[in-house]
Amino acid sequence: MDFREPDHIRLLRDTMRAFIAREAPREAAQRWDREDSTPRAVFEKLAATGVCALTVPESHGGAGRDIIAAMAVIEELSRRSLALAVPYIMCACYGGMNLVAAGSEKQRAQYLPRLARGELLFAYGLTEPDIGADLANVRTRATRRGDTVIVNGAKRFCTGAAIADTIYTLVRSDSEAPKYKNLSFVLVPRSAKGVSIARMDGLGMRGASLCDVSFDDVELPLDHVVGEDAGWNQGWPMLAGPALDVEKLEVAAMALGLASAALDDAWAYAHERKQFGVAIGAHQSVRHVLADCKATLAAARLVLMHAAWLAGENRPCGVESSMAKLFVCESAETIVLACQRVMGAYGCVAGVDMERYVRDILVFNIAGGSSAIQKNNIANRLDLKRG
Ligand SMILES: Cc1cc2nc3c(=O)[nH]c(=O)nc-3n(C[C@H](O)[C@H](O)[C@H](O)COP(=O)(O)OP(=O)(O)OC[C@H]3O[C@@H](n4cnc5c(N)ncnc54)[C@H](O)[C@@H]3O)c2cc1C
């Protein structure tokens, strides 16, 4: 066993840190959060570094599928701002990873080279107003009429829909077939006739354009069904397979980045802030809190990278990715809240990054499948008997 990060990942982290220092100063991250705006121009510069190609095979214009590298990029971007990490995920993961796993050859040829260059953003349309965890019961419908498909319904909490080119939409595609065999994915262009988008005002992850989306008789050619004809009614295996496993890791990587940023800030503050004549870092209660956070963060990174390694090797990782989502997101929330307390009242005021980290971290035990759902996944997949 070798736990060292490979040289190319360390180099990638250095490149990302230099990029962030240059293009995404703290003030910019605060402004994107305050204004709830996505820094598209900075994302374009990020794409020019080549990182969007990390999920796309060389045969389709990418750099080769490297899940650990993609997670390292997400972690590094999230240390500064989710408004930058989210468009990266929309391109490299919602677009690149999903189409590599489930697209037809024609769709791969059409989309992957552009995704690898960072030219397209995909939003993930799964959740609906009345359907959260129980995704197999979505009500948005797709009906085939000749060589077209008609989509009707609504999606909720669709991150990035207002800035996306395409909404990767889970639909019910068969009214007769049993549960799990009646779902498909459709590539719905945001600009298609009948698509309406309304922004929502979220607690955290601001700058990532949280949206309500509705589809009113959206008519599309059949080649917009993911996997084309062979993908019809194959939505559940596409969702429950590698796509959702990696989606859990993306969310965990964002949480890890945020926790890491919060700990860096609290660590620095513990040296600067003096009370009772000494730096607060000299008080045992603060030292122990920060030491606990360091240990938990190190464990969280290992759990995440182990699951990312399995996913990268195309090995089964359903249990490990749920464990990573559960452990990293719960640990990251604990770390961020502890770090906020180390900063006292200064961790509670707008304009201080810690206040934003707190708002942001609270969404991660919900988004991408709640902690309770990850526990269900682990127990079910490991066949824990109910009686
Ligand atoms: C910031 C943010 C961004 C998001 N982005 C997207 C996106 O891009 N695309 C998208 O499709 N969705 C997105 N979501 C939605 C997210 O994936 C859902 O919120 C999540 O799946 C949970 O659904 P829900 O909120 O409707 O909760 P519900 O499913 O209604 O659950 C409510 C509560 O009940 C618990 N619960 C439900 N069922 C069970 C069960 N069987 N066992 C135990 N407990 C259970 C849950 O754990 C939760 O605590 C986003 C959410 C947030 C907050």
The ligand as a MOL file (V3000), in Angstrom:
LIG
                    3D

  0  0  0     0  0            999 V3000
M  V30 BEGIN CTAB
M  V30 COUNTS 53 58 0 0 0
M  V30 BEGIN ATOM
M  V30 1 C -28.0580 23.1370 -2.4940 0
M  V30 2 C -28.7700 21.9890 -3.1330 0
M  V30 3 C -28.4840 21.6530 -4.4380 0
M  V30 4 C -29.1840 20.6140 -5.0680 0
M  V30 5 N -28.9140 20.3380 -6.3810 0
M  V30 6 C -29.6440 19.4050 -7.0190 0
M  V30 7 C -29.4550 19.1680 -8.4200 0
M  V30 8 O -28.6140 19.7670 -9.0670 0
M  V30 9 N -30.2590 18.2660 -9.0300 0
M  V30 10 C -31.2120 17.5750 -8.3600 0
M  V30 11 O -31.8910 16.7730 -8.9660 0
M  V30 12 N -31.4070 17.7590 -7.0230 0
M  V30 13 C -30.6450 18.6630 -6.3470 0
M  V30 14 N -30.8410 18.8930 -5.0070 0
M  V30 15 C -31.8790 18.1450 -4.3210 0
M  V30 16 C -31.3300 17.0780 -3.4140 0
M  V30 17 O -30.6770 16.0560 -4.1080 0
M  V30 18 C -32.5090 16.6190 -2.5660 0
M  V30 19 O -32.7830 17.6910 -1.6780 0
M  V30 20 C -32.2380 15.3450 -1.8090 0
M  V30 21 O -32.1810 14.2540 -2.6800 0
M  V30 22 C -33.3140 15.0960 -0.7470 0
M  V30 23 O -34.5890 15.3150 -1.2510 0
M  V30 24 P -35.6210 16.2630 -0.4620 0
M  V30 25 O -34.9220 17.4950 -0.0900 0
M  V30 26 O -36.8450 16.3610 -1.2660 0
M  V30 27 O -35.9110 15.4810 0.8770 0
M  V30 28 P -36.9060 14.2520 1.1050 0
M  V30 29 O -36.5730 13.1240 0.1860 0
M  V30 30 O -38.2980 14.7430 1.1480 0
M  V30 31 O -36.4700 13.8350 2.5760 0
M  V30 32 C -36.7760 14.6480 3.7270 0
M  V30 33 C -36.1480 14.0200 4.9600 0
M  V30 34 O -36.6360 12.6790 5.1150 0
M  V30 35 C -35.5570 11.7540 5.1400 0
M  V30 36 N -35.9260 10.5470 4.3940 0
M  V30 37 C -36.6070 10.4780 3.2050 0
M  V30 38 N -36.7540 9.2080 2.8090 0
M  V30 39 C -36.1380 8.4400 3.7670 0
M  V30 40 C -35.8950 7.0560 3.9180 0
M  V30 41 N -36.3290 6.1520 3.0100 0
M  V30 42 N -35.2030 6.6320 5.0030 0
M  V30 43 C -34.7480 7.5070 5.9160 0
M  V30 44 N -34.9230 8.8460 5.8210 0
M  V30 45 C -35.6020 9.3020 4.7630 0
M  V30 46 C -34.3840 12.4590 4.4500 0
M  V30 47 O -33.1450 11.9800 4.9010 0
M  V30 48 C -34.6290 13.9070 4.8500 0
M  V30 49 O -34.0600 14.1340 6.1210 0
M  V30 50 C -30.1520 19.8950 -4.3490 0
M  V30 51 C -30.4150 20.1990 -3.0150 0
M  V30 52 C -29.7380 21.2430 -2.4020 0
M  V30 53 C -30.0390 21.5580 -0.9670 0
M  V30 END ATOM
M  V30 BEGIN BOND
M  V30 1 1 1 2
M  V30 2 1 2 3
M  V30 3 2 2 52
M  V30 4 2 3 4
M  V30 5 1 4 5
M  V30 6 1 4 50
M  V30 7 2 5 6
M  V30 8 1 6 7
M  V30 9 1 6 13
M  V30 10 2 7 8
M  V30 11 1 7 9
M  V30 12 1 9 10
M  V30 13 2 10 11
M  V30 14 1 10 12
M  V30 15 2 12 13
M  V30 16 1 13 14
M  V30 17 1 14 15
M  V30 18 1 14 50
M  V30 19 1 15 16
M  V30 20 1 16 17
M  V30 21 1 16 18
M  V30 22 1 18 19
M  V30 23 1 18 20
M  V30 24 1 20 21
M  V30 25 1 20 22
M  V30 26 1 22 23
M  V30 27 1 23 24
M  V30 28 2 24 25
M  V30 29 1 24 26
M  V30 30 1 24 27
M  V30 31 1 27 28
M  V30 32 2 28 29
M  V30 33 1 28 30
M  V30 34 1 28 31
M  V30 35 1 31 32
M  V30 36 1 32 33
M  V30 37 1 33 34
M  V30 38 1 33 48
M  V30 39 1 34 35
M  V30 40 1 35 36
M  V30 41 1 35 46
M  V30 42 1 36 37
M  V30 43 1 36 45
M  V30 44 2 37 38
M  V30 45 1 38 39
M  V30 46 1 39 40
M  V30 47 2 39 45
M  V30 48 1 40 41
M  V30 49 2 40 42
M  V30 50 1 42 43
M  V30 51 2 43 44
M  V30 52 1 44 45
M  V30 53 1 46 47
M  V30 54 1 46 48
M  V30 55 1 48 49
M  V30 56 2 50 51
M  V30 57 1 51 52
M  V30 58 1 52 53
M  V30 END BOND
M  V30 END CTAB
M  END
